[in-house]
Amino acid sequence: MENSPPKLVSLKRSGEFRRVRESGASFSGKWLVMGVWRVQGAEVGGTSSSGVRFGVITSRKVGGAVVRNKVRRRLRHIQREQHGKILGDVWCVTVARFRAAQATFAELEAEWRKLAKRAGVLPS
């Protein structure tokens, strides 16, 4: 059996995304905006909600459904690859800007890493 990458724990509820936006820090680049919130176990009600969790936001400005899903798949793949390198318990929301559809996978990956390093969630 092949070694499959770890399954990501996703942010799903609007309240979780709002918590990252209101309580966390935001870092922006040409194609992406990354919101990061450092989790404190007591703040989220126990260990089941803590840990590394990811969310992706792609608005209709990015493009049609096919284009948005392509961007989402690319971002989830990048997050899955970097999951083991994340420092500490953080919730990370990646917002695709309207230009993200024109970026190549390598450009999105480089920008995601750059923003994560600026946010302090990846080692330098």
C-alpha positions as a Markdown table, in Angstrom:
| # | Residue | x | y | z |
|---|---|---|---|---|
| 1 | Met | 0.0 | 0.0 | 0.0 |
| 2 | Glu | 1.3 | 3.4 | -0.9 |
| 3 | Asn | 2.1 | 6.1 | 1.7 |
| 4 | Ser | -0.6 | 8.6 | 1.2 |
| 5 | Pro | -0.1 | 12.2 | 2.4 |
| 6 | Pro | -1.8 | 13.0 | 5.8 |
| 7 | Lys | -5.4 | 14.1 | 5.7 |
| 8 | Leu | -5.8 | 17.8 | 6.5 |
| 9 | Val | -8.1 | 18.9 | 9.2 |
| 10 | Ser | -10.1 | 21.7 | 7.6 |
| 11 | Leu | -11.8 | 24.8 | 8.9 |
| 12 | Lys | -15.4 | 24.4 | 8.0 |
| 13 | Arg | -17.6 | 26.7 | 10.0 |
| 14 | Ser | -17.9 | 30.4 | 9.3 |
| 15 | Gly | -17.2 | 31.1 | 13.0 |
| 16 | Glu | -13.8 | 29.4 | 12.6 |
| 17 | Phe | -12.9 | 31.6 | 9.6 |
| 18 | Arg | -14.1 | 34.7 | 11.5 |
| 19 | Arg | -11.9 | 33.8 | 14.5 |
| 20 | Val | -8.8 | 33.7 | 12.3 |
| 21 | Arg | -9.8 | 37.0 | 10.6 |
| 22 | Glu | -10.6 | 38.8 | 13.8 |
| 23 | Ser | -8.0 | 37.4 | 16.2 |
| 24 | Gly | -5.2 | 36.4 | 13.9 |
| 25 | Ala | -2.6 | 38.2 | 11.7 |
| 26 | Ser | -2.9 | 38.7 | 8.0 |
| 27 | Phe | -0.1 | 38.5 | 5.4 |
| 28 | Ser | -0.6 | 39.4 | 1.8 |
| 29 | Gly | 1.2 | 38.7 | -1.4 |
| 30 | Lys | 0.5 | 39.1 | -5.2 |
| 31 | Trp | -1.8 | 36.0 | -5.5 |
| 32 | Leu | -2.6 | 35.0 | -1.9 |
| 33 | Val | -3.6 | 36.4 | 1.5 |
| 34 | Met | -2.8 | 34.3 | 4.5 |
| 35 | Gly | -4.5 | 34.7 | 7.8 |
| 36 | Val | -2.9 | 32.9 | 10.8 |
| 37 | Trp | -4.2 | 32.4 | 14.3 |
| 38 | Arg | -2.1 | 30.8 | 17.0 |
| 39 | Val | -4.3 | 28.4 | 18.9 |
| 40 | Gln | -4.5 | 28.4 | 22.7 |
| 41 | Gly | -6.1 | 25.1 | 23.8 |
| 42 | Ala | -8.4 | 26.6 | 26.4 |
| 43 | Glu | -9.6 | 29.2 | 23.9 |
| 44 | Val | -11.2 | 26.7 | 21.6 |
| 45 | Gly | -12.6 | 24.4 | 24.2 |
| 46 | Gly | -10.2 | 21.4 | 24.3 |
| 47 | Thr | -7.6 | 19.5 | 22.4 |
| 48 | Ser | -10.0 | 18.2 | 19.7 |
| 49 | Ser | -10.2 | 21.7 | 18.1 |
| 50 | Ser | -6.5 | 22.5 | 18.5 |
| 51 | Gly | -3.7 | 21.5 | 16.2 |
| 52 | Val | -2.9 | 22.6 | 12.7 |
| 53 | Arg | -6.1 | 23.3 | 10.7 |
| 54 | Phe | -6.4 | 24.8 | 7.2 |
| 55 | Gly | -9.0 | 26.7 | 5.3 |
| 56 | Val | -9.2 | 28.0 | 1.7 |
| 57 | Ile | -11.3 | 30.8 | 0.4 |
| 58 | Thr | -11.8 | 31.4 | -3.4 |
| 59 | Ser | -14.4 | 34.0 | -4.3 |
| 60 | Arg | -16.2 | 34.3 | -7.7 |
| 61 | Lys | -13.8 | 37.0 | -8.6 |
| 62 | Val | -11.2 | 34.2 | -9.1 |
| 63 | Gly | -13.2 | 32.8 | -12.0 |
| 64 | Gly | -15.9 | 30.3 | -12.8 |
| 65 | Ala | -16.4 | 27.1 | -10.8 |
| 66 | Val | -13.8 | 25.1 | -12.7 |
| 67 | Val | -11.2 | 27.7 | -12.2 |
| 68 | Arg | -12.0 | 28.2 | -8.5 |
| 69 | Asn | -11.8 | 24.4 | -7.9 |
| 70 | Lys | -8.5 | 24.2 | -9.7 |
| 71 | Val | -7.1 | 26.9 | -7.5 |
| 72 | Arg | -8.5 | 25.2 | -4.4 |
| 73 | Arg | -7.0 | 21.9 | -5.3 |
| 74 | Arg | -3.6 | 23.5 | -5.8 |
| 75 | Leu | -3.7 | 25.3 | -2.5 |
| 76 | Arg | -4.9 | 22.1 | -0.6 |
| 77 | His | -2.0 | 20.2 | -2.2 |
| 78 | Ile | 0.5 | 22.8 | -1.1 |
| 79 | Gln | -0.9 | 22.8 | 2.4 |
| 80 | Arg | -0.8 | 19.0 | 2.6 |
| 81 | Glu | 2.9 | 19.0 | 1.5 |
| 82 | Gln | 3.8 | 21.6 | 4.1 |
| 83 | His | 1.6 | 20.2 | 7.0 |
| 84 | Gly | 4.5 | 18.3 | 8.7 |
| 85 | Lys | 6.7 | 21.4 | 8.7 |
| 86 | Ile | 4.2 | 23.8 | 10.5 |
| 87 | Leu | 5.5 | 25.1 | 13.8 |
| 88 | Gly | 3.0 | 25.0 | 16.7 |
| 89 | Asp | -0.8 | 24.8 | 16.7 |
| 90 | Val | -2.1 | 27.3 | 14.2 |
| 91 | Trp | -5.2 | 27.8 | 12.1 |
| 92 | Cys | -4.3 | 29.0 | 8.7 |
| 93 | Val | -6.7 | 30.5 | 6.1 |
| 94 | Thr | -5.5 | 31.1 | 2.6 |
| 95 | Val | -7.5 | 33.5 | 0.5 |
| 96 | Ala | -7.0 | 33.4 | -3.3 |
| 97 | Arg | -6.9 | 36.8 | -4.9 |
| 98 | Phe | -8.6 | 37.3 | -8.2 |
| 99 | Arg | -5.2 | 37.0 | -10.0 |
| 100 | Ala | -4.5 | 33.5 | -8.5 |
| 101 | Ala | -6.0 | 31.8 | -11.5 |
| 102 | Gln | -3.2 | 33.1 | -13.7 |
| 103 | Ala | -0.4 | 31.9 | -11.4 |
| 104 | Thr | 1.3 | 28.6 | -12.0 |
| 105 | Phe | 1.5 | 25.9 | -9.3 |
| 106 | Ala | 5.1 | 26.7 | -8.7 |
| 107 | Glu | 4.3 | 30.4 | -8.2 |
| 108 | Leu | 1.5 | 29.7 | -5.8 |
| 109 | Glu | 3.6 | 27.3 | -3.8 |
| 110 | Ala | 6.5 | 29.8 | -3.6 |
| 111 | Glu | 4.2 | 32.6 | -2.5 |
| 112 | Trp | 2.4 | 30.3 | 0.1 |
| 113 | Arg | 5.8 | 29.4 | 1.6 |
| 114 | Lys | 7.0 | 33.0 | 1.6 |
| 115 | Leu | 3.8 | 34.1 | 3.5 |
| 116 | Ala | 4.0 | 31.2 | 5.9 |
| 117 | Lys | 7.6 | 32.1 | 6.7 |
| 118 | Arg | 6.6 | 35.7 | 7.3 |
| 119 | Ala | 3.8 | 34.5 | 9.5 |
| 120 | Gly | 6.3 | 32.4 | 11.5 |
| 121 | Val | 4.5 | 29.1 | 10.9 |
| 122 | Leu | 7.3 | 27.6 | 8.7 |
| 123 | Pro | 11.0 | 27.6 | 9.7 |
| 124 | Ser | 13.1 | 30.1 | 7.9 |
